Amino acid sequence: MARIKRVLRKVTPNSPQERAPEDFGKKGAPLNTQHPFYFGFLAASGALVAITFLRALQSASQVFVLIVISLFLAMGLNPAVEYFQSRKLKRGLSVAIVVVAALLVMILFALVVIPPVFSQANDLIDSAPQLIDSLKNNRTLAELNNQYGVIDTLQSKFQSWVSDGKILTGAFGGVVGVGRTVLSGAFSTLTVLVLTLYFLSSLPSVTKIFYRLAPASRRERVSKIGDAIISRVGSFVGSQVLIAGLAAIFVFFLSLGLNLPYAAALGMLILFVALIPLVGHFIGCSIVILVALTQSPTKALLALVLYTLYVQIENYIITPRIMKRSLSIPGLVTILAALLGTSLLGLVGGLLAVPIAAAVLLIMDEVVFPKTDNA
């Protein structure tokens, strides 16, 4: 045993002696947090950080809008994916089926709607000189033209625009503006499609990551509320598509009954326009009336009356019955949410406002109101 200790002493180096702690002086008194300079410095630093953060968000606002749109579309398509999953298909295959179907609908819309739009636009441009000349038949407009040359100026301007090809370039700020608009639209569309595909394929894993941010004791409840929000958004999108599809069918048969041109194109156009809250049917009715007005004023008046009648039936009969099982939110909340969303983010805000309001109401019903009731 003694021999082993001697061997260990030779192998193990001597431990260094402990150093005495260095003397850095006595601790001073703590900073006075009540001093005005201290408070002013912290307030100025916080304001500077907040301003920098807001400017960073403002510069990246377009990216955030694309992300929100993609997430909204993914949650809207998720019920269709879950339907195929319930048929014992893998999620990847279900996502592929849903995405291909959505792309086919978009391609069909482009093939059906875009050619008639360009055709009618060319017809309008070709017939514009005759329409401008016909304005002189009105006595009041003819007197204004004799005094101020309003119609002659409009006619000369239109001829110069058509001859120089400035209608399209002038609308988008020149040739560079047209190219920038086309490239920006194509890039945004591609970005939304790619992000939607990623969100849709990895939605369960993404939600699990966010749910893990909640404490373990509340994680189950947070998961159930989050899943309910996603389910409500998906139900809202599905309900809106169903309502818009019924409106498109009505406009298609209305166009056939009135013998309007491009009945299929009008139906497909209403299918997408009717998805816009509040002003969707106003835009759709205006388009249908303008097309009917090219045929006769009587058809335009009849289209206005029938379309208005259908909108009332949709608002008071169809929409309440369809939305009854998907979103239980008051009508006033729907209108206010759509108005606020449109004023903040435009068309995108109007589309996202109603499901966001439904999610907020769900959180208030499950979290806020129970606490206030028990207080």
MARTI-187059 format. One record per atom (N, C-alpha, C, O): residue in one letter; x, y, z. Coordinates in steps of 0.05 Angstrom, whole numbers, plus 5000, padded with zeros to 4 digits. Each point is the difference from the previous one (the first is absolute). Example, Ala and Ser with C-alpha at 12.3 -4.5 7.8 and 13.67 -1.06 7.14 Angstrom:
BEGIN
A526448865156A498250245000A501850245000A502150005013S497250214973S501650245001S498550225014S501050225004
***
This chain:
BEGIN
M501649765000M498450245000M501750255000M499450194986A502749805030A501850245001A501450034973A500550234991R500249554996R501350014973R498150134980R500950164984I496649785017I498050124982I499850305004I499850154981K500349945044K499950285006K502450154989K499750224990R502749665012R502450134989R499850024970R500950204989V498149594998V499750014971V498050224992V500650154981L497249875033L498150214993L501150285004L499350184985R502449865036R501250265004R501950084978R500150234992K501349564996K501850064978K498450074975K500850174984V496949685012V498550054975V498350255002V499950154981T498849905042T498250225003T501650255007T501650005019P498150224965P501550255006P498950135025P497749965008N504150205005N499150145024N497950204993N500350154980S497649875036S497950194995S501050285006S501350045021P498150154962P501050275005P498750125025P497849935007Q503750245006Q499050135024Q497850204992Q500150134979E497949905039E497850184995E501050285000E501550095018R497650074962R500850284999R498250165018R497649945004A503450275005A498450185016A498350174981A501050084980P496549975027P498250164982P501150284997P501050135018E498849974957E501050264994E498150215012E497649965001D503650265008D498550215012D499350214979D501850144990F495649885003F499150204981F498750245013F498850164987G501549865038G498950235014G497249935011G498949794995K500150405021K497449965012K497850054980K500250174982K497649695021K497650044983K498850275007K499750085023G499650064955G498750265004G497049975006G498949785000A499950445005A497150005005A498549934974A500950084978P496949775023P498549944975P498950254987P499550215013L500049764961L498950234985L497250075010L498549835007N501050424994N497450105009N498149984977N500050174981T498349635020T498149974978T497950224999T498550024980Q501250135041Q498150225001Q501150264989Q498650204998H504049804995H501250254989H498850064973H499649824984P499950435011P498850084973P501849924977P498949934979F503750095024F501849934978F499849704993F499949934977Y499949915044Y499849714995Y497449934986Y499949854981F497950275029F497449954987F499950104972F499049874982G502150375013G500050114973G501749844981G499349974977F503049925033F501749844982F498549744992F500149924977L498649955043L498549764994L497750054981L499549854981A499150375023A497750074983A500950064972A498849914981A503450245016A501150064973A501049754986A499549964976S501849865039S500949754988S497749834991S500149884978G497850105039G497749844992G498650114976G499149854982A500650425017A498850124976A501649964975A498949954979L503850065024L501749954976L499849724991L499849954975V500149865043V499749724992V497349954987V499849864980A498150275031A497349964988A499850124972A498849884983I502450365013I499950134974I501649834980I499149964977T503249935031T501549834982T498549754993T500149914977F498649975042F498449764995F497750064982F499449844982L499250385022L497750074982L500950064972L498749924981R503650215016R501150054973R500849744986R499649974976A501549855039A500749734989A497549864991A500049874979L497950145037L497549874993L498850134975L498949874983Q501250405016Q498950144977Q501549934974Q498749974980S503950015022S501549934976S499549724991S500249944976A499149885042A499449724994A497049945000A499249775002S499150444997S497149965002S499049834977S498249835004Q502950214971Q499149844978Q500549705004Q498449834992V503950115019V500649725006V498149885020V499149784997F500350375024F498249915021F497249964988F498649815008V500650364974V497349974987V499949744984V498149855001L504150094984L500149754985L499949765018L498849804994I502650225029I500149775019I497249965012I499149775002V499550455005V497349975012V498149894979V498349835007I501950264968I498249894979I500549714996I498149844997S504450085003S500749724996S499049835023S498949784995L501450315029L499049855024L497049994999L498949795008F499850424984F497050004998F499149804979F498149855005L503250144972L499349814980L500549715009L498449824994A503850145020A500649735010A497949915020A499249774998M500050415020M497949925019M497349964986M498449835009G501250324969G497549964985G499949744985G497949884997L504450034993L500149754985L500449765018L499849774991N500950285034N500549775018N497749815004N500449765001P497050345000P497849815002P499949814977P499349765004A501350334972A500049824977A502249795002A499649774993V502750325017V502249815004V499249795022V500549764996E498350335025E499149815021E497849814990E499849785009Y498650324972Y498049824989Y501349764985Y499249775003F502950294981F501449794986F501549835019F500449764996Q500750365026Q501349845020Q498149805014Q500849785007S496750314996S498149825012S499449764982S498949805009R501750234965R499749784981R502549824999R500449854981K501250175041K502449845003K502250064979K501449824991L498850435001L502250094983L502050155017L499350135020K503249854972K502150155014K499750304996K498850094980R502350075039R499650284998R501350124976R499050194987G503449715005G501350104977G498349974975G499850184983L499149585013L498349954977L497450175001L499150094980S499849945044S497650175003S500650294993S498450124986V503949985023V500750274993V500450034970V499250204989A502149604998A500450024972A497350014985A499750154981I498449685027I497450004987I498650275002I498950114981V501150005044V498650265004V501450224985V498650174988V504049845012V501550224986V499649984970V499650204987V500549565002V499549964971V497250094993V499650134979A498449805037A497350084995A499750305001A498650124983A502750015036A499850305002A501450134976A499050204989L503349695002L501350114977L498449964975L499950184982L498749605015L498349954977L497750204999L499250104979V499749965045V497850205000V501150284992V498650144985M503849935024M501150264992M500650004970M499650214987I501549585002I500549994971I497450014984I499950144980L498149725030L497450024986L498850285001L498950094980F501550045043F499050285002F501550184980F498850164986A503949805012A501550174981A499249944971A499850194984L499849565009L499349934973L497250104992L499550074977V498649935043V497350074994V499650305001V498550114983V502850035035V499450285005V501850194984V499050194989I503649755010I501850194988I499550054970I500050244992P499649564991P499550064972P497550184995P500250194984P497549765029P497850194996P500550285010P499150194988V502449835033V500750275011V501650154979V499550244995F502649644994F501650134980F498450064975F500350204987S497949615005S498350044977S498250245003S499850174982Q498849855041Q498250225004Q501650265004Q499050214992A503449785019A501650245003A500850114972A499950244995N500849574987N500750094973N497650114985N500250194985D497449685020D497650104987D499350285010D499150174985L501449885041L499450265011L501950214989L499150224994I503449715004I501950194988I499450064971I500250234992D499049564993D499350054972D497550174997D499850174981S498349795037S497450154997S500050265016S498150154999A504149915015A500150255016A499750254983A498550185009P502749854968P499650254984P497050044993P499150225002Q499549564990Q497250034994Q498450085025Q498150154999L502649735025L498650075024L500550305007L498250135010I504249964986I500650285006I498550194981I499050215009D500849714966D498550164980D497050015008D498750204996S500349575014S497249995007S499350195024S497750075003L504350015012L499550185022L499150284990L498750155014K502149914961K499350264989K497050024994K498950224996N499749555003N497250004995N498450115023N497750094997N503549905027N498750125023N500250314999N502250104995R495650045009R500050294997R501750135021R501650184993T498349735032T501650135021T503049964995T501650185002L499149574992L502849944994L501050144976L502350094998A495949954982A500850144975A500650305007A501950114989E496450015028E500550275007E502650035016E501550194996L499049635023L502550005014L502449974982L502150125004N497649714976N502249964981N500550254983N502250074994N495650074998N500350254985N501450215016N501550174989Q497949845037Q501250215017Q502849935010Q501750175000Y498749585008Y502549935013Y501649794984Y502349955007G496549924973G501449804985G500649755015G502149884997V496050045021V500649775017V500149744984V501949855003I496250104980I499949764984I502349994980I501249794996D499350434991D502250014981D502749945013D501749864990T498750255034T502549955015T500249715008T502149874997L495750015012L499949725008L500649824976L501449805002Q497550274975Q500449844976Q502950024990Q501149794992S500050445009S502850034991S501949865019S502049874991K497550145036K501649865019K499949704996K502049865001F495650044994F499649714997F501549914974F501349795000Q498550364979Q501349924975Q503150005004Q501349834989S499750375026S502950005005S500949775017S502149884995W496250055025W500749775017W500049744984W501849835003V496250134980V499849764984V502249984980V501249794996S499450434991S502150004979S502849965012S501649874987D498950245037D502649975012D500249765018D502249945010G495549924995G500049775018G500550075029G501449865014K497550384995K500650095027K497849925020K500350085024I497749784968I497949935019I501049815022I499750065024L501649734968L501049805019L502450115015L500249985025T501750154961T502450105013T499350235018T501350045021G496850134971G499350225017G498649925026G500350125020A498249664978A498649905024A502049895021A499450025024F502949884968F501949885018F502650175002F501949905012G498150344978G502350175004G502249954980G502450015008G497049944967G502049964980G500749714995G498949825014V502950134967V500849734994V501349865023V499649775006V502150385008V501449895024V497949935021V500349795014G497750374989G497949945020G498449754993G499349855018V500250114956V498649754992V501749765006V499049805011G503650214983G501749775006G500349955030G500049775009R500250455006R500249975029R497549885012R500149835017T497650264973T497449895010T499749704993T499249855017V501550084959V499849724992V501949825016V499249795010L503350304993L501949845015L499349985030L500249795012S498850444999S499249995028S497649825004S500049855020G498150164962G497749835003G500749714997G499049835015A502850104966A500849734996A501649895024A499649785009F502250395002F501549925023F498349965024F500349805015S497850384990S498249975023S498249754997S499649865020T499450094956T498449764996T501649755005T499049815013L503450184976L501749765004L500749965029L500049785010T500650445004T500649995028T497749895017T500349835017V497350274977V497649915014V499549704995V499349855018L501050074957L499649714994L502049825014L499249805011V503350284989V502149845013V499549995031V500249795012L499350445000L499650015029L497449855007L500049875021T498050154963T497549855006T500549704999T499049865017L502650064964L500649714998L501649915024L499449785011Y502650384998Y501549925023Y498350015026Y500249815016F498250404987F498350015024F498049775001F499549885021L499450064955L498049794999L501149725006L498849845014S503650114976S501349745005S501049975028S500049785010S500950445002S501149985027S498450145021S501050085021L496449954974L498350145020L499949865027L500250135020P499549604981P499949885027P502650035015P500050065024S502349914963S502550035014S500550295008S501150055022V498050144962V500450295007V498350075024V500950145018T496649764982T498350065023T501049875026T499850125021K501449644977K501149875024K502350175011K500350025025I501450104957I502250165010I498950255015I501150075021F496850064968F498950235014F498649925026F500150145020Y498649624980Y498749915025Y502049945022Y499450035024R503049894969R502049955020R501050255014R501349985021L498150254968L500850255013L498350055025L500750155018A496949724983A498350035024A501049825022A501249794995P498250285030P500849835022P498749724998P497849974988A503549835023A499049734998A497349965012A498449844991S501150315031S497449985013S497750104984S497749925003R502950274978R497950124984R500249924971R498550104983R503449735010R500549944972R497649864987R499450064976E499349765038E497749864988E497850194993E498849984979R500650215040R497950194994R500750194977R498450064983V504150035017V501050184978V499849854974V499350124979S501449625021S499949844975S497149984990S499550024976K498649935042K497349984992K498950264989K498550004980I502250235033I499150264990I501250064973I498750104982G503949845015G501350054974G498949834978G499550104978D499949655027D498849834980D497250104993D499149984977A499450125043A497450114995A500150244982A498350044983I503750135022I500450244983I500649924971I498850114981I503049705016I500649914973I497549874986I499650044977S498949825039S497549884989S498050214992S498749974980R501150245036R498150224993R500950144975R498350074983V504349985014V500950144976V499549824975V499150104980G501449645023G499449824978G497149994993G499249994977S499150015044S497149994995S499150264987S498250004982F503050235026F499250254988F500850014970F498450084983V504049825010V500850004972V498249824984V499150074978G500449695033G498249824985G497250114997G498849964978S500150175042S497450124998S499950224980S498150034984Q504050145016Q500250224981Q500149904971Q498850114982V502849685014V500249884973V497349894991V499250034977L499449845042L497349894993L498150224993L498549984980I501550245035I498250224995I500750134973I498250074984A504449975011A500850124975A499449824977A499350094978G500849645025G499349824979G497150014993G499249994977L499050045043L497250044995L499550264985L498350004982A503150215025A499750254986A500949984971A498850114982A503449745014A501049964972A498049854983A499650064977I499249735035I497949854986I497650174992I499049994978F500250185041F497850194995F500750194977F498350034982V504050085019V500850194978V500249864974V499450124979F501649635021F500249854975F497349964987F499650054976F498549865040F497349964989F498550264994F498450024981L502350195034L498950274994L501050104973L498550114984S504149845011S501150094974S498849844977S499550104979L500149645026L498749844979L497150084995L499150014977G499550065045G497250084997G499750274986G498150044984L503850145021L499950264987L501550014974L500250204986N501049575006N501549984975N502450195000N500550144980L500949875043L502450185002L502449854989L500149755002P501850394987P502549874990P501849915024P499950115021Y501649684973Y502049905019Y498749925027Y500950105021A497149734978A498649925025A501949855018A499950045025A501749784964A501849845017A502150185012A500849965024A500250234961A502050185011A498950175023A501350055020L496250054977L498850155021L499649835025L500450105022G498849654974G499749825024G502649965014G500150005025M502149954960M502649965013M501050255013M501249995022L498250244966L500850255012L498650055027L501250095019I496249864981I498550035025I500949805021I499950075024L501049704968L501049805020L502350115016L500249945024F501550234964F502350125015F499250275012F501050065022V497450094964V499350275011V498249975025V500350165018A498049644982A498149975023A501549925026A498850015021L503749924977L501549935025L500850255015L500849985023I499050264964I500850255013I497750095019I497750024991P502950025035P497850085018P499050284993P501450174990L496049875016L498750264998L499650104971L497850034991V504450014995V499950124973V500149804977V500050084977G500249665030G500349804979G497650004980G500450014976H497249985035H497649994983H499650274986H498850014978F502050215034F499850264987F501750004975F499150104979I503349805023I501849984976I498849814980I499950074976G499249705033G498849814981G497650104986G499649964976C498650185039C497650114988C500750214980C498750024979S503350155027S500850214981S501049874974S499450104978I502249695024I501049874976I497849884983I499950044976V498249825037V497849884986V498250214987V499249974977I500350265036I498450214989I501450134976I498750074980L503949975022L501550124978L499949814975L499750104978V500649645027V499849824977V497250004988V499749994976A498350025042A497250004990A499450274986A498350004982L503050215027L499550264987L501050014972L499050164984T502949675009T500949994972T498049884982T500150034976Q498049835036Q497849874984Q497650194998Q499250074978S499750015045S497850195000S499550105028S500749865019P498250384984P499450105027P497949835015P500149985024T498149894961T498049835013T501349765013T499349935023K502649954963K501549775012K501650095024K500249855020A501050394979A501550105023A498250045024A500849935022L496850194974L498250045022L499049745012L499849965024L499649844958L499149745010L502349865015L499449875020A503050154970A502349885014A500450135028A500649865019L499050404983L500350145025L497949905020L500649955023V496950034968V497849915018V500449715009V499849955024L500949874958L500349725007L502549965017L499949845019Y502350304975Y502449975017Y499550105028Y500949885019T497850354983T499450115027T498249815015T500449975025L497649914962L498349815014L501649765010L499549905022Y502350004961Y501749775009Y501750085023Y500449835019V500850414981V501750085023V498450015026V501049925021Q496550174978Q498450005024Q499449725009Q500049955024I499449874958I499549725007I502549885012I499949855020E502450214969E502549895010E500650115028E500849855018N498750414986N500750125026N498249905023N500949975022Y496549984972Y498149945021Y499249715002Y498849925019I501949924960I499249725001I502449814997I500449825016I501150224962I502249814994I502350035020I500849805012T500350444991T502350045017T499549935029T501749865012P496150225001P499649925028P499949695004P501049905019R497849964962R499849715003R502749864996R500649815014I501050304967I502649884996I501950075022I501649835009M498450425000M501950095020M499249915028M501650035019K496049874985K499049935026K501749795013K500450005025R500749814959R501649785011R503050064999R501549855012S499350364975S502950064997S500950225018S501849975016L496950264982L500850245016L497550125013L498150074986S501949945040S497850125014S500850275011S500550045023I499650164959I500850275007I497750184992I498749964979P500850255037P497850194993P500650144974P502350044992G495550054995G500350144974G501550265003G501550084983L498050075040L501350255004L503049965003L501650164989V499349635024V502849945003V501249944972V502350094995T496349774988T500949944974T500550264983T502050034987I496050155014I500350254985I502350175011I501550104984L498649935042L502250165012L502749884994L501950154994A498449595008A502549874994A500850044972A502450054994A495749924987A500750034972A500850294994A501850054984L496850155028L500750284996L502750065010L501650134987L499049785038L502650065011L502349864985L502150114995G497449644997G502049854985G500550134973G502350014991T495650084996T500450134974T501550265003T501750074983S497750095038S501450255004S502949965007S501750184994L499049605019L502849965009L501749874978L502250094994L496749704993L501649854981L498749974973L500949844983G497050325012G498749994974G498549754995G498649905019L501550004957L498549764993L500849765017L498449845008V504250134997V501049785016V498950015028V499249805012G500750445000G498950035026G497149945001G499049885020G499550194959G497249934999G499549704999G498149905012L503649954975L499849714998L500749875026L498849795008L503150325007L501049875024L498550095025L500349875021A498250354977A498950125024A497949815013A500049985025V498249904960V497849855012V501149755015V499249965022P502549874966P501049775016P501750095023P500049865021I501550364977I501550105023I498150085022I500549955024A497350194969A498050075020A498749755013A499650005024A499949794960A499049765011A501949875020A499249905021A503450114972A502149895018A500150165026A500349895022V499550384976V500150175024V497649955018V500349985024L497449994964L497649935015L500249735014L499149975023L502149844964L500449735012L501850035024L499549885021I502750274977I501950035022I498650155023I500549935024M497950274970M498650145021M498049825014M499750025025D498949814960D498049825012D501349795018D498949935021E503549984971E501349795015E502050095022E500549865019V500550394978V502150095018V499250255016V500250005025V498950204961V499550265013V497449995016V500050075024F497849864964F497450015013F499849825025F498850095020P502349664980P500049845025P501350145023P499149995022K503250154972K501450145022K498350245011K499850045024T499050114957T498450225009T497449915015T499150145018D499849644973D497649905013D500649905029D498350015017N504149884987N500749895026N501350215018N500649945024A499950304966A501450215015A498150115021A500850185015
***
